[in-house]
């Protein structure tokens, strides 16, 4: 996921993971504080990385496993 945060430094951004959710909180002088929360795929939450370059915050995390295809049950 990418977020445009022009003019902000990494010290202005907090990223927390709690209860399967990733929350990005930004502290900005002009507008105050705002946050965005995303639901994370289940499992492997320890593999989350973030970078802030040229005003763009990029957060990467593992893809969720594809859901199993529906299975038809036959009645004998």
OpenMM code with the backbone's topology and positions (N, CA, C; nanometers):
from openmm import Vec3, app, unit

residues = "UNK UNK UNK UNK UNK UNK UNK UNK UNK UNK UNK UNK UNK UNK UNK UNK UNK UNK UNK UNK UNK UNK UNK UNK UNK UNK UNK UNK UNK UNK UNK UNK UNK UNK UNK UNK UNK UNK UNK UNK UNK UNK UNK UNK UNK UNK UNK UNK UNK UNK UNK UNK UNK UNK UNK UNK UNK UNK UNK UNK UNK UNK UNK UNK UNK UNK UNK UNK UNK UNK UNK UNK UNK UNK UNK UNK".split()
positions = [
    Vec3(0.0846, -0.1173, 0.0000),
    Vec3(0.0000, 0.0000, 0.0000),
    Vec3(0.0886, 0.1229, 0.0000),
    Vec3(0.0456, 0.2252, -0.0706),
    Vec3(0.1218, 0.3493, -0.0774),
    Vec3(0.0352, 0.4657, -0.0331),
    Vec3(0.0983, 0.5612, 0.0333),
    Vec3(0.0306, 0.6798, 0.0831),
    Vec3(0.1153, 0.8010, 0.0489),
    Vec3(0.0557, 0.9037, -0.0098),
    Vec3(0.1285, 1.0258, -0.0398),
    Vec3(0.1299, 1.1138, 0.0842),
    Vec3(0.2491, 1.1461, 0.1310),
    Vec3(0.2673, 1.2284, 0.2504),
    Vec3(0.3711, 1.3366, 0.2201),
    Vec3(0.3394, 1.4301, 0.1295),
    Vec3(0.4380, 1.5291, 0.0891),
    Vec3(0.4838, 1.6161, 0.2059),
    Vec3(0.6142, 1.6379, 0.2110),
    Vec3(0.6711, 1.7263, 0.3119),
    Vec3(0.6898, 1.6654, 0.4492),
    Vec3(0.6504, 1.5405, 0.4688),
    Vec3(0.6636, 1.4795, 0.6010),
    Vec3(0.7916, 1.3978, 0.6104),
    Vec3(0.8428, 1.3887, 0.7329),
    Vec3(0.9609, 1.3076, 0.7605),
    Vec3(0.9157, 1.1804, 0.8316),
    Vec3(1.0043, 1.0817, 0.8359),
    Vec3(0.9678, 0.9554, 0.9001),
    Vec3(0.9370, 0.9749, 1.0482),
    Vec3(0.9903, 1.0788, 1.1101),
    Vec3(0.9609, 1.1071, 1.2513),
    Vec3(0.8156, 1.1504, 1.2721),
    Vec3(0.7482, 1.1938, 1.1643),
    Vec3(0.6091, 1.2391, 1.1724),
    Vec3(0.5086, 1.1253, 1.1548),
    Vec3(0.5582, 1.0040, 1.1264),
    Vec3(0.4703, 0.8915, 1.0934),
    Vec3(0.4924, 0.7773, 1.1920),
    Vec3(0.3827, 0.7262, 1.2494),
    Vec3(0.3872, 0.6078, 1.3356),
    Vec3(0.3100, 0.4967, 1.2667),
    Vec3(0.3671, 0.3756, 1.2687),
    Vec3(0.3013, 0.2593, 1.2102),
    Vec3(0.2935, 0.1525, 1.3181),
    Vec3(0.1725, 0.1082, 1.3488),
    Vec3(0.1495, 0.0080, 1.4529),
    Vec3(0.0690, -0.1090, 1.3973),
    Vec3(0.0977, -0.2267, 1.4495),
    Vec3(0.0202, -0.3461, 1.4158),
    Vec3(-0.0390, -0.3983, 1.5455),
    Vec3(-0.1717, -0.4137, 1.5460),
    Vec3(-0.2392, -0.4657, 1.6646),
    Vec3(-0.3667, -0.5365, 1.6211),
    Vec3(-0.3832, -0.6574, 1.6698),
    Vec3(-0.5071, -0.7320, 1.6489),
    Vec3(-0.5422, -0.7471, 1.5006),
    Vec3(-0.4392, -0.7751, 1.4173),
    Vec3(-0.4636, -0.7985, 1.2758),
    Vec3(-0.4900, -0.6733, 1.1940),
    Vec3(-0.4588, -0.5578, 1.2516),
    Vec3(-0.4807, -0.4320, 1.1806),
    Vec3(-0.3537, -0.3478, 1.1813),
    Vec3(-0.3285, -0.2829, 1.0703),
    Vec3(-0.2148, -0.1936, 1.0562),
    Vec3(-0.2688, -0.0511, 1.0622),
    Vec3(-0.2162, 0.0292, 1.1538),
    Vec3(-0.2599, 0.1679, 1.1673),
    Vec3(-0.1432, 0.2602, 1.1398),
    Vec3(-0.1648, 0.3540, 1.0501),
    Vec3(-0.0658, 0.4558, 1.0171),
    Vec3(-0.1184, 0.5873, 1.0724),
    Vec3(-0.0410, 0.6468, 1.1630),
    Vec3(-0.0797, 0.7731, 1.2241),
    Vec3(0.0212, 0.8794, 1.1827),
    Vec3(-0.0306, 0.9937, 1.1369),
    Vec3(0.0545, 1.1030, 1.0916),
    Vec3(0.0324, 1.2235, 1.1818),
    Vec3(0.1428, 1.2809, 1.2281),
    Vec3(0.1373, 1.4034, 1.3084),
    Vec3(0.1875, 1.5157, 1.2199),
    Vec3(0.0971, 1.6082, 1.1867),
    Vec3(0.1310, 1.7143, 1.0943),
    Vec3(0.0940, 1.8472, 1.1580),
    Vec3(0.1828, 1.9437, 1.1519),
    Vec3(0.1612, 2.0727, 1.2207),
    Vec3(0.0376, 2.1466, 1.1724),
    Vec3(0.0210, 2.1547, 1.0423),
    Vec3(-0.0874, 2.2353, 0.9856),
    Vec3(-0.2256, 2.1736, 1.0082),
    Vec3(-0.2371, 2.0405, 0.9906),
    Vec3(-0.3679, 1.9747, 0.9981),
    Vec3(-0.3877, 1.8931, 1.1245),
    Vec3(-0.2851, 1.8820, 1.2076),
    Vec3(-0.2981, 1.8036, 1.3301),
    Vec3(-0.2606, 1.6592, 1.3092),
    Vec3(-0.3432, 1.5712, 1.3598),
    Vec3(-0.3128, 1.4281, 1.3575),
    Vec3(-0.4242, 1.3545, 1.2844),
    Vec3(-0.3860, 1.2591, 1.1998),
    Vec3(-0.4868, 1.1746, 1.1355),
    Vec3(-0.4315, 1.0343, 1.1225),
    Vec3(-0.5222, 0.9374, 1.1065),
    Vec3(-0.4816, 0.7968, 1.1031),
    Vec3(-0.5603, 0.7228, 0.9965),
    Vec3(-0.4986, 0.6152, 0.9489),
    Vec3(-0.5623, 0.5256, 0.8520),
    Vec3(-0.5372, 0.3830, 0.9000),
    Vec3(-0.6403, 0.2991, 0.9028),
    Vec3(-0.6272, 0.1621, 0.9493),
    Vec3(-0.6638, 0.0662, 0.8377),
    Vec3(-0.5787, -0.0362, 0.8198),
    Vec3(-0.6020, -0.1393, 0.7186),
    Vec3(-0.6068, -0.2755, 0.7858),
    Vec3(-0.6948, -0.3608, 0.7382),
    Vec3(-0.6977, -0.4993, 0.7869),
    Vec3(-0.5880, -0.5761, 0.7140),
    Vec3(-0.5123, -0.6533, 0.7893),
    Vec3(-0.4012, -0.7287, 0.7326),
    Vec3(-0.4413, -0.8712, 0.7002),
    Vec3(-0.3723, -0.9315, 0.6032),
    Vec3(-0.3977, -1.0733, 0.5759),
    Vec3(-0.3574, -1.1568, 0.6971),
    Vec3(-0.4232, -1.2676, 0.7175),
    Vec3(-0.3933, -1.3517, 0.8332),
    Vec3(-0.2584, -1.4193, 0.8176),
    Vec3(-0.1883, -1.4314, 0.9282),
    Vec3(-0.0591, -1.5010, 0.9296),
    Vec3(0.0551, -1.4144, 0.8814),
    Vec3(0.1750, -1.4487, 0.9246),
    Vec3(0.2985, -1.3844, 0.8810),
    Vec3(0.2965, -1.2333, 0.8978),
    Vec3(0.2463, -1.1840, 1.0093),
    Vec3(0.2410, -1.0403, 1.0316),
    Vec3(0.3783, -0.9817, 1.0602),
    Vec3(0.4766, -1.0653, 1.0894),
    Vec3(0.6090, -1.0155, 1.1191),
    Vec3(0.6858, -0.9675, 0.9967),
    Vec3(0.6350, -0.9901, 0.8784),
    Vec3(0.7046, -0.9546, 0.7547),
    Vec3(0.6565, -0.8223, 0.6967),
    Vec3(0.6252, -0.7263, 0.7784),
    Vec3(0.5773, -0.5971, 0.7311),
    Vec3(0.6958, -0.5014, 0.7246),
    Vec3(0.7097, -0.4311, 0.6117),
    Vec3(0.8172, -0.3347, 0.5924),
    Vec3(0.7587, -0.2026, 0.5468),
    Vec3(0.8297, -0.0943, 0.5783),
    Vec3(0.7847, 0.0380, 0.5371),
    Vec3(0.9040, 0.1215, 0.4932),
    Vec3(0.8777, 0.2103, 0.3971),
    Vec3(0.9797, 0.3058, 0.3547),
    Vec3(0.9101, 0.4368, 0.3194),
    Vec3(0.9801, 0.5481, 0.3423),
    Vec3(0.9275, 0.6802, 0.3099),
    Vec3(1.0310, 0.7490, 0.2217),
    Vec3(0.9969, 0.7638, 0.0943),
    Vec3(1.0883, 0.8260, -0.0016),
    Vec3(1.0132, 0.9267, -0.0869),
    Vec3(1.0695, 1.0464, -0.0961),
    Vec3(1.0121, 1.1531, -0.1790),
    Vec3(0.8646, 1.1779, -0.1483),
    Vec3(0.8282, 1.1724, -0.0198),
    Vec3(0.6912, 1.2005, 0.0201),
    Vec3(0.5927, 1.0874, -0.0025),
    Vec3(0.6410, 0.9683, -0.0353),
    Vec3(0.5517, 0.8533, -0.0552),
    Vec3(0.5886, 0.7447, 0.0455),
    Vec3(0.4923, 0.7110, 0.1315),
    Vec3(0.5092, 0.6027, 0.2276),
    Vec3(0.4624, 0.4739, 0.1610),
    Vec3(0.5500, 0.3745, 0.1565),
    Vec3(0.5145, 0.2450, 0.0995),
    Vec3(0.5234, 0.1403, 0.2094),
    Vec3(0.4140, 0.0692, 0.2333),
    Vec3(0.4089, -0.0366, 0.3334),
    Vec3(0.3833, -0.1669, 0.2593),
    Vec3(0.4701, -0.2653, 0.2813),
    Vec3(0.4532, -0.3943, 0.2155),
    Vec3(0.4297, -0.5019, 0.3202),
    Vec3(0.3435, -0.5961, 0.2867),
    Vec3(0.3138, -0.7092, 0.3739),
    Vec3(0.2778, -0.8275, 0.2864),
    Vec3(0.2863, -0.9488, 0.3423),
    Vec3(0.2595, -1.0676, 0.2608),
    Vec3(0.1167, -1.0690, 0.2070),
    Vec3(0.1028, -1.1251, 0.0888),
    Vec3(-0.0309, -1.1412, 0.0318),
    Vec3(-0.1060, -1.2491, 0.1085),
    Vec3(-0.2363, -1.2322, 0.1146),
    Vec3(-0.3199, -1.3336, 0.1783),
    Vec3(-0.3254, -1.4570, 0.0882),
    Vec3(-0.3357, -1.5712, 0.1485),
    Vec3(-0.3513, -1.6941, 0.0711),
    Vec3(-0.4860, -1.6887, 0.0003),
    Vec3(-0.4918, -1.7341, -0.1229),
    Vec3(-0.6203, -1.7318, -0.1933),
    Vec3(-0.7213, -1.8216, -0.1214),
    Vec3(-0.8454, -1.7763, -0.1253),
    Vec3(-0.9496, -1.8570, -0.0615),
    Vec3(-0.9667, -1.9875, -0.1383),
    Vec3(-0.9964, -2.0904, -0.0652),
    Vec3(-1.0192, -2.2201, -0.1300),
    Vec3(-1.1450, -2.2115, -0.2153),
    Vec3(-1.1420, -2.2757, -0.3294),
    Vec3(-1.2583, -2.2780, -0.4171),
    Vec3(-1.3703, -2.3551, -0.3477),
    Vec3(-1.4925, -2.3143, -0.3724),
    Vec3(-1.6047, -2.3874, -0.3130),
    Vec3(-1.6010, -2.5340, -0.3555),
    Vec3(-1.6372, -2.6177, -0.2663),
    Vec3(-1.6341, -2.7622, -0.2923),
    Vec3(-1.7766, -2.8146, -0.2879),
    Vec3(-1.8126, -2.8882, -0.3891),
    Vec3(-1.9484, -2.9448, -0.3945),
    Vec3(-1.9494, -3.0768, -0.3198),
    Vec3(-2.0471, -3.0945, -0.2374),
    Vec3(-2.0642, -3.2176, -0.1603),
    Vec3(-2.1825, -3.2940, -0.2216),
    Vec3(-2.1572, -3.4150, -0.2585),
    Vec3(-2.2663, -3.4970, -0.3132),
    Vec3(-2.3250, -3.5836, -0.2035),
    Vec3(-2.4513, -3.6017, -0.2124),
    Vec3(-2.5222, -3.6865, -0.1144),
    Vec3(-2.5322, -3.8256, -0.1761),
    Vec3(-2.4727, -3.9262, -0.1110),
    Vec3(-2.4776, -4.0615, -0.1681),
    Vec3(-2.6162, -4.1240, -0.1611),
] * unit.nanometer
topology = app.Topology()
chain = topology.addChain("A")
for resn in residues:
    res = topology.addResidue(resn, chain)
    for name in ("N", "CA", "C"):
        topology.addAtom(name, app.Element.getBySymbol(name[0]), res)
